[in-house]
Amino acid sequence: MKLKVNYDFIQQELVGDSDVFEVADAAKLGDLLRLIDIRITEAGKKKGIETTYKTILAGDQLNACMVFINTCAPENIMDHELHDGDTVEFVYGFCGG
């Protein structure tokens, strides 16, 4: 199945504004997030850009971002089942001190 991914500004210098991923039927969001992180990390290596704070995950937790699927935040992020045509979006939040 095909999924559209819209990146936040923090990843755009590495992977662009959006992407389309093809994943197996009944894939989980956690699986997709790991694939995206591999793409981000590889792009960072090629471009000489540190990706520690640009990946989606830090271990099995979100790396300071929010994930939306079709404009809604899923409750169980890692185990959320994806469907053909879903749009996944990332929003990073930064707080001033």
C-alpha positions as CSV (number, residue, x, y, z in Angstrom):
1,M,0.0,0.0,0.0
2,K,1.1,3.6,-0.6
3,L,1.4,6.3,2.1
4,K,2.2,9.9,1.8
5,V,4.5,11.5,4.3
6,N,4.7,15.2,4.9
7,Y,7.9,16.2,6.7
8,D,8.3,19.0,9.2
9,F,10.7,21.9,8.3
10,I,13.4,20.2,10.5
11,Q,13.7,17.2,8.1
12,Q,13.1,19.1,4.8
13,E,16.8,20.0,4.3
14,L,17.5,16.2,4.3
15,V,14.5,14.6,2.5
16,G,12.4,17.4,1.0
17,D,8.8,18.4,1.7
18,S,7.1,15.0,1.2
19,D,7.6,11.5,0.1
20,V,5.6,8.4,-0.8
21,F,6.4,5.1,0.9
22,E,5.2,1.7,-0.2
23,V,4.7,-0.7,2.7
24,A,3.1,-4.1,3.3
25,D,-0.6,-4.4,4.0
26,A,-1.4,-4.1,7.8
27,A,1.9,-2.3,8.4
28,K,2.2,-0.5,11.8
29,L,3.1,3.1,12.2
30,G,6.2,2.2,14.2
31,D,7.5,0.2,11.1
32,L,7.0,3.2,8.9
33,L,8.7,5.6,11.4
34,R,11.8,3.3,11.5
35,L,11.9,3.3,7.6
36,I,11.7,7.1,7.6
37,D,14.5,7.4,10.2
38,I,16.8,5.2,8.0
39,R,16.1,7.6,5.1
40,I,16.8,10.6,7.3
41,T,20.0,9.2,8.7
42,E,21.3,8.1,5.3
43,A,20.6,11.5,3.8
44,G,22.4,13.1,6.8
45,K,25.5,11.0,6.2
46,K,25.5,11.9,2.5
47,K,25.1,15.7,3.2
48,G,27.3,15.8,6.3
49,I,24.4,16.9,8.5
50,E,23.9,15.7,12.1
51,T,20.6,13.9,12.4
52,T,20.3,13.2,16.2
53,Y,17.5,15.7,16.6
54,K,16.0,15.3,13.1
55,T,14.9,11.7,13.3
56,I,11.4,10.8,14.2
57,L,12.2,8.3,16.9
58,A,14.7,8.2,19.8
59,G,14.7,4.5,20.6
60,D,11.0,3.5,20.5
61,Q,9.7,7.0,21.6
62,L,9.0,10.1,19.5
63,N,11.9,12.5,19.2
64,A,10.2,15.7,20.3
65,C,7.6,15.6,17.6
66,M,3.9,14.9,17.1
67,V,2.6,12.5,14.5
68,F,-0.7,12.9,12.7
69,I,-2.4,10.4,10.4
70,N,-5.0,12.0,8.2
71,T,-4.9,15.1,10.5
72,C,-5.6,13.1,13.7
73,A,-3.1,12.0,16.4
74,P,-3.3,8.2,16.9
75,E,-3.5,7.0,20.5
76,N,-1.1,4.0,20.3
77,I,1.5,5.4,17.9
78,M,3.8,2.5,17.4
79,D,1.1,-0.1,17.0
80,H,-1.4,2.0,14.9
81,E,-2.3,0.1,11.8
82,L,-1.8,2.0,8.5
83,H,-4.2,2.0,5.6
84,D,-3.6,2.5,1.9
85,G,-3.8,6.2,1.1
86,D,-3.0,7.5,4.6
87,T,-1.2,10.8,5.0
88,V,1.3,11.0,7.8
89,E,2.6,14.3,9.0
90,F,5.2,15.4,11.5
91,V,5.2,18.6,13.7
92,Y,8.1,19.4,15.9
93,G,7.6,21.7,18.8
94,F,10.4,23.9,20.3
95,C,10.0,25.9,23.5
96,G,11.9,29.0,24.4
97,G,13.4,29.4,27.8
